[in-house]
Amino acid sequence: MSLEVDRLIALEDREAIRELIARYGPLADCGDAAGVAALWWPDGVYAIAGFDEAKGHDAIAALIEGPEHQALMADGCAHILGPVSIDLFGEEAVARGHSLLVRRKASGFEIYRASANRWKLKKGPQGWRVVRRDNAALDGTTVARSLLSGSSD
């Protein structure tokens, strides 16, 4: 392929990955468990530090349907995912970035959780899907920083 075609494919892949990650927040905030799970490969993993790993569509959907997430939705919440940096490796990629979970309280909205995220993705016939998402609160420990630094690759 020509250099121009390779560059175009890389740009399209990065945009598709950004779009996939951007869809997570609105799907989670409206409680679309099946929609959230569909962002992952069928055997994909969502690992939130301090919680059990969710593996597979059913387990990932259960996070959205579970009491913790339902309580967030009942209060009013917004999952906000910031820009991500993306490293492409052909049909695989790693994206890193921040997320904020904003929750409504009696006094207004407040940041409930600020996290580091590392997304491992793979491209297939249906486009890009998540292989694994690691999420850790930015609480001063090295766990979250390693997700952003790349030392966890």
N, C-alpha and C positions, 0 to 999 in steps of 0.2 A: 504494500500500500504506500501511497505517497505520504509525505510529512503532513500535508494539509488535511488529508483524510484522517490520519492518526490523531491530529490535534482536534478535529471536529468530534471524533468519537469520544475522546477524553473529556471534552467540554460537555457533550451530551450525557455521558455517564455521571460526571460530577453534578450536573443539574438534576438528573433523575434521583441521585442519592439525596441531595438537599430536599427535593420535593417529598421523598419518602419520609425523611426525618421530620419535616415540617408537618406532615399529616398526623403524626403521633398525638400532639397536643389537642387539637380539635376533636379527634376521635375519642381520646381518653376523657375529655371534659364533657362530652355528650353521652358517655357511657356505652359507646359502641364497642362492646367486647370483641365481637367477631371481626370488626374492622381493624381494631388494634392487632389482634392475633394474626390477621392476614398480612401484616407487614413483615412477619417472620417466615422463614422456611418452616415446614411442618415439624421438624425436629429442633427448631431454634430455641435459644436460651435467653431469658431475661434475668440477669443477676443484679439484685439490689443489695448492696452491702448491709449486713445486719438482718437479712431475711433469707428464707430458703430460695434456692434458684427455681424459677419456673421454666420447665422444659416442655416444649410442644404447644400447639395451638390451644388445647383445652386448659392447660395450666396458665398460660399467658392470659387467656380470656378470663379465667377465674380471678386474676388480680383485679381486673376492672369490675367484676361482679361481686367482689368480696366486700365485707363490712367496712374496712378502712377506706377504700376508694369511694364507696357509696356515701360514707359520712362526709368525705371531702366534697362530693358533688352536692349533697344536701346543704352544706354550708355556703357553697359557691366557691369555685376554684378555677385556676387557669394554669395549665402546664405550658410553660414557655420555653422553647428550645432555641438557643442562640445560634449564631452562625457556626458552622463546623469547618475544620480543616480536613481535607480528604487526601489520602494517599491511595493511588490506584496501582494495582498489580494485575493487570489484564482483566480477568473476569472476577477478581476479588478486590476488596477495598477495606480500608480502615478509616473511620471518621472519628474525630475527637471534638468535643465542645462542652459547653455549659448548659444547664437547664435550671429553671426556677419553677418552683411550685408556689403559686400565690393563693392564699386562702382568705375568704371574707370572715372577718370577726365583727363584733358589735361596734368597734371603733373604726372600722373600715378594712381595707385590704392590707395584708402584710405578707412578707416573704416567709413561707413556712419551711421551705427547704431550698438550698442552693447546692447543686451537685455537679460533679464532673462525670462525663459520659465517654465511653469508648464503644463504638459500633463496629462490629465486624460484619461485612456484607458480601454477598455473592450474587452474581448475575446469572440468570437462567432464562428459559424460554418466556416466562412472564415478566421479565425485567429484574430489577434489583430487589432483593429481600434481605432481611436481617438474619444472620447466622447466630450472632450473640451480641447482646447489649449489656455492658457492665456500667453500673451507676453507683456512685458513692458520694455521700455528703461531703461538702468542703468544710470539714470540721478541724482542720489543722493537721490531720494525720497524713502519712505518706501514701495511704491507699488511694485517695482521690487524686493526689498529685501524680501518681504513677500512671493513672488513666490518661491524663493530659500530656504527660511527657513522652510517652511512647515506650517507657521502660517495661511495660507489661506485654509488649509484642512477643 
